[in-house]
Amino acid sequence: MTTTLRVILDQIVAPVPGPLGRYTHDLAQAIVAATPRDCEVEGIISASPPDDHDRVLTEIPGLAGLYKTTLARRELAGAWQLGLTTSPGPGMIHAPSLFAPLRKHDRTVDGSQVVVTVHDVLAWTHPEALSTTTVAWQKGMLKRARRHADAIVVPTHALAERLADIADFGDRVRVIGTAPRDGLTIGADAPIRAARLGLPPEYLAVPGTLEPRKGLADVLAALGRRGVPEIPVVVLGPESWGDQHLVTVAEESGIAPNRITRLDELDAPDLAVVLAGATAFIAPSHDEGSGTAIIEAFSLATPVIHSDAAAHLEVSAGAGLAVPVGVGDGYGDRLAAAITSIVTDARLAERLAIAGSDRSRAFSWRDSAERVWQLHADL
């Protein structure tokens, strides 16, 4: 008898797949590759054009089937929030997010399981970062998960602790980490890519937006401090946040516009070139759930400076240079000192590069996939 695990793959063909789409894609590929004997993997997507159906089958080879619901994505999200489900029926379902058919069931009767994934708790901690509709949907789906999910996956123990402050899931929470995105490797065309992207010979790479919790403004403020090396900065993110614009904020911090290069929506090979060529990668976010960006920089042997957000400390495990966020303006001063130390101390940079490379080996999608299979087997 064949056991089927159904994975919800709809985010892959969402209008804006984003980080969740990459997570869904990479985890699904690994789940298929790690399929145990006498098991198979099927996909679930919302009603969508044939091209989307074909795209999923192409990007996730090895699926035994792809079930398409009767509702389009928007309508399906609303239906699942109300507990009105459309799915292939009983069986094991793994959702890479809270987007799942959560309903009353008894897995001891027909083997039905529903496992969901929580990547952050922004709806509770930073609701201003999300639309009111998204906040309501996430809160509603977490309530349904508390009642009906057989397990809840989170990427870090730090997030598990924060989730416990919001809802009591007992022993149903499982920590299954992330890994570098598929294709994040350096190829023979790296110099060509670097030239096309306009990368300077030396630079710092910083992800994020000007939203205060992301810490990008703190980095810009640090770079404008007296005595900090005037190294260029490659910002991996959008040009503006609200009415704030990157170049304007940089100038207000004392940074000349020609020191700023902004890149966004890079494919994996381009991002690999940016990360590998950076003097240091800075992860300044005040609040983080997974720390995936740090893992990606580690995998390319790039020295990392990161905030002391609990998820960062957990993922880094001492392989990066941690900077306490604290309160007030002191964070900028501490970032300035950390940046100066790495830029001016080649031995420190080399030591961090080696430590990060070693640490990156603790994370792989194969390991994550095997943990997913084990979780469903345990249930």
Steps between C-alpha positions, in 0.01 A plus 500: 500500500635842402490787750438842347618832643325799345692829506328833441700664221279798416755764607725395211248645253380789717507848338801584721660173620758679717704326771209269580488389138871417508455311827209303354694419183823392669335299776263328256787399272684353798190321630458329162869407489483357854182297443523171694425163344129434440420870527423773247448875490212686341451875474199721570441836329199728467298526180737666255588515128648191334836675474522518880417131525773413251748733670463322834548160338813632328650668807420211737586189296400164642153591626260210479217740426381860533155566643331825398229634730172637366570850640754761394764608752318800648171316539678192634677707768165633614337158495778338701485783752133414554567128513332435165746261344570372155774237492569150368340343807656308790874452516817683597530867412809716555461876467810724467294780660167550680325469162344159564163317523477496878191311608390257769640153441623194685829365367453175696196417285605565140861616529416863419767751606540871446833665583544875456803729510542832680783724377442806717262659748493847345120510517542521877834674547507743204149518350589833339731309264203312349166591349199483729362219284820296537509556877141380537559198274817390682340535842194311384703219347719464808184455707390227262846343522476496878177302473568274203870477403679179593834682512643847443840538336720803577851569367668582834466432871495878547180524297355202685541689826334810360215292362447344842434848639217542250330160501537176692575219255633264765745251355382546141770751400796364303813691400613427145760742369549657160800497265652706216271541203536271201765618252693720743839407358785676323539412133768568240305806387533672839723785370253573221211506747692728738571747220139497383379565854743789538665363813791707638831327588419514873161544664266401780183308414190585703148358451176665599284808474489833681231363730648570847500139623708391199803696621611632160472860623718405797770372263487819296527706818799290610678549168460873536683507834838671508790258468304222331661385171328654197425165341219475241174326589287263293143508629292192422147634514251758373582863433250642745277426796200725538620855437862418582747452214831317525722768346338773710547309825859419400577866431344602831737251665798660327546237230562616143248357250782349290579265790157337472411225253149362525405156366172314542330183383828333403507144374705253702823514290501882510440504874782250547738735317391793719539308825827330410661827394399698808755605758228419753130421509297692759173362639383790719133410552368565851251215466551179304332161470727276294846646439507353148688801362786432742512134397529605135789737573673234710468250212711732281766558767408866544575659841173583675402778738157449652272639766442310821146405399442158656462322164825653376689386808354150466585463132843660530608307809798731537612486136404862439578827675197575718401859573249570781202704383424644842301822519553856382774608260769267632431234237645721226820554698540128563438421132760762406757332724421153359521621138829676566649194663422269209598746226834582665591161651569240230565226754162554667326496162677177404416337832132589461497377140632159608268477800199590288587250230528228761172601661314493167551124480247460781220603263371315194166454331558124497519500878190720522309267267597191696378671817168573328458135405596393853248743648217353296616149585500587870144631472 
